[in-house]
Amino acid sequence: MDELPAFTLDPLIQLNRGSDFPAGGIFSHVWDAALKIAQGAGAKTVLTGEGGNELFSPGLPAAADQFRAGRLIAALTAIGRSRPSDGTPVIRSLRQGFGNGVFPDLREAGSGAHVSAWQGQYASCGGQVRRRRRTQIRQLRNRGFSHTAIATHVWLERTDLYAARSSSDEIPVGSPLADDERLWSCVAGIPVRLRAETAADHDKHLLRLVARRYLPSEITETRKIGVPNQIATLMRTVSHDELARIRAGAEWLGLTLTQDYARPGDLPADCGLAWTRMLAMAAWGLNALALFR
């Protein structure tokens, strides 16, 4: 973070040329720079930890499975660790999460007003999306899948859209935790009674035990503590002209990227995921305009 390259949309636009769906996001230019450094150092391939959160930190889905198994302490531990950081009370968080099929990303975001404005004509589709997702979850539950197994498969079904990669594909990037469905099934199938109850041993403990065999301690024993709003850090010196390059793509898609979209540092931190998805969508929208030129 101390030597970030200057923000540019070039890698993101390149990544979305010919893509079947919006790919990449705010970190695309950072990955391009990092992969060039890796390639220059002689790396033939790069492996990332993409998928680690989805496999080892299921949050509310794990809490639901623990409740069903009668393990109250373990369920409360999972709930406490999955509580959003936007100030949402615990009871409201539980009601939103369980009401939407135990998937926290289906809850109404605290920054909903901003996101709805950016979505333009798509803002009215939220209810339909949630209903389709709840139907999918219900069907998988009827087939005997646990909430944890369902969450893993739903979250990781299209990781190629947001996982790290070079816009020029000069060096291959792999995500072992996200790419192997056998691993998904293995981790998601761990019996509830064998899952940790205490916070000290809960998220990613198994991953850490394995990583210690191969990685230096400065990686495995150091907590990952990031800046409060990484997007604001990346965008702190960007000019409005750079974001204007994708405005036409956004308008073609029917998005309405309001004035506050150009100032992510002034927005709530929980806007981040929607903000970067809109960025990818707008870049992807430029494809259509290019076809008519």
N, C-alpha and C positions, 0 to 999 in steps of 0.2 A: 504494500500500500504506500510505501515511502517513495517509490519510483514508478508511479503509474504513468503509462503513456497518455498523451493528449487524446481526449475523446474525439472519435471520428465515427461516422456512420458507414464508412466504406466496407468494413468487414461484414456488418450486419446486412447491408444491401446485397453484397456478393453472396452471402450465405442463403439468402432467400430467392436468388435467381433459380428458377426451375424447381423449387421446393414444392411439395404437394400440400404443405400447410405451413403457417408462420413458424419460423425457427429462430433460435438464438435470442438475444436480448441485449440488455445494457452492458453485459460483460463480454460480448463478442470481441471487441477490440482488445480487451485485456488478455483474453485467451490467445488471440493471434500473436500478441507480443510475447507472451510466456512460452508459447510453442516454438517461436523462432529462437528464443534463448535455449530451449531444450535441444532443438535440432542442431544449433551451433555448438552445443556441448557434446554432440555425438550420439544423442538419444535416437533410437530407431522407432520407438513407440512410447506413448505416455499413458499411464493408467491413473484414473481418478477414483475418488470414493463416492461418486454419484450413486445414489440409491441407498446409502447408509442410513439416512434418517427414515426412509420409508420402510426399511427392513427392521431396524433396531429401535425405532422410536414411534411405534404406532399410536401412542396417546390414547384418545377416547375409544377407538376400536378395541385396544387391549383392555381398557377398563371395563367395557361391556362384556368381554369374554370372562374376565375375572369375577365380575358380579354374578354371571350365570353359573360360575363354578363355586360360588359361595365364599370367595376369598376377598373379604371386605378391605383388609389393610392393603393388599396389592392393588385393588381397584382404586382406592383413594390415592395411593402413590401415583398411579398412572394419570389420574385426573389432575392432581397437583402439578405434575410436570408438563401437562399439555395445556394448561390454562394460558390464554393469549396474554401478551404483554401490553395490550392497549387499554388496560384498566377495566376490562369487562368483568363484572362480578362472577364468582364461581357458579352460582345457581343459574344465572342467565346463560353462561357459557354451556353448562350442561343441558339446559333446555333447548338451546339452539342446535348443539351438536347431536343430541339424541333425537331431536325432532326432525333432523334432516338425514337420518340414517346413520348416525354415529360418525359422520365425516366432517371434521371441523372446517374444511375448506368450502363446505356448502352453506355455512352459517352466513348471516348478513354481516358484512364487514362494517367496522366502526366508521370507515371512510366512504360509506356507500354513496353519499351525495356526490362526491367527486367522481367516483367510478361510473355511476349512472350517467353523469353528464358526458363523460368521454365516450361511453358506449353508444350514444346517439340512439338510432332506431333499434339497436339491439337490447337496450335496457329493459324493454318489456318482455324479453324472452327468458328472464331469470327463473320465473316460476316453472316454465316448461322444462328447462334444463334440470332443475332440482327434482321435478317429478320423474323425469327419465332416469336420473341417477338413483332415486329411491327405488324405482321399479327394478333396475339392474341389481341393486343390493338385495332386494327382497327375493329375487329369483335365485341368486347365488346362495342366500341363506337357506332357501328351500331345498337346495342341492346338498346341504350339509356343510358348507364352508363356514369357518369361524369369521367373526368380524375382522380379526387381524389378517387372515388370509385374503379376504375380500379387499381390504385396504391396500395391501401390498400389490395385488394384481392391478387394481384400478389406478393406483398412483404411478406404477411403473410401465403401463402399457404403451406409452409413446415417449420414452425418455430421450429418444433421438431428436426430439424437437427442441429440447432445452439443454441437453448435456453438452459438455465442453467439446469443441472441435475447431479445427482451423478452417477459415473461410476458403482457403485454397487447397485444403486436404493434402498438404505437403507431408505431414507427419500424422500417422494414425493415432487416434485417441480411443482407448477402451475404458469401459466402466464395468469391471468384473462383478460388482455387487448388483448392478442394474441389468446386465445383459443376459444373465443365465437364469432361466425360469426354474431350473432344477433347484438352484439355490433359494429362490423365492419360496418354493414349495417346502423346502427343508426347514427354513427359518420360521415360516408362517405355521408350519405343522408341529412346532415344539409344543408338547402338552402344556396346558395352562398351569398345572401343578408344578412344573419345572421352571417357570418364569420367576425372576427375582421379585421379592416383596419390598426390599429396602431401596431407597433412592441411590445409595452408594453403589449398588450393583445393577442398576436398572438399565438405562440406555447404553447401547454400544459396548457393554462390558465384554461380551464374547469377541467382538471385533478388536477391542484393545488387546485382549489376551493373545490373539493370533498375530496382530501387528507387531507386538513386542519381539517376536522372533525374527522379524525382517527389517524393521525400521529403527532409526536412532531414537534415543529417549527424548530429544527435543521435539520430536513429532508426537510420539505416543503418550508422553507424560505432561504435555503442555495443553492446558485448556484452550479451546478455540474461542477467543474473545474478539469480536469484530466491532467496528464503529457502529453507533446507533442507526445510522442511515447510510448504507454504502452507496446508494444511488446518488444521494446528495453530494457525497464526497467525489464521486466520479464526474459529476456534472457541475462542480463548483466554478469551473472556468470556461464552460462552454458558451458559445455565442448563440443567439436566437437563430441566426442564419443557418447553423448546422442542423437544428431540428426542423427548420423550414423545408429542408430537402425532401422530407417524407410527407409533408402536408398533403400533397396531391394524392398519394397512395391512401392516406387515411380518409380523405374526402370521397375517393372512389368507392371505398368499402362502406361508407356511411357512418364512419366514426366522427365524433366532434371533439377534437382535442382542444379544450378551452385554454385560456391564457394561463391558468394555474398549472397546466400540464408542463409548460416550459420552465416552471420553477419548482422542481421536485423537492428542493430543500425546505420549502415552506409547507409541504404537505405532511400529513400524518405518516409515520413509518409504515403502517399497515397498508398504505397505498402501493407499496413497492412492487409486489407481485403483479398486480393489475397494471401498474405503470409500464413495467418492462414487457408485458404481454402485448399491450397496445403498441409499444414501439416496434415489436416484431411484426405485428399485423400491418402496421402502416408501411413498413419496409417491404413486406410481402405484396401489398397492394400495388406497388410500383410495377410489378410484373405485368399486370393487365394493361397498364398504360403503355408499357414498352411494346406490347403486341400491336397496338394501333398506330404506332409511329411509322 
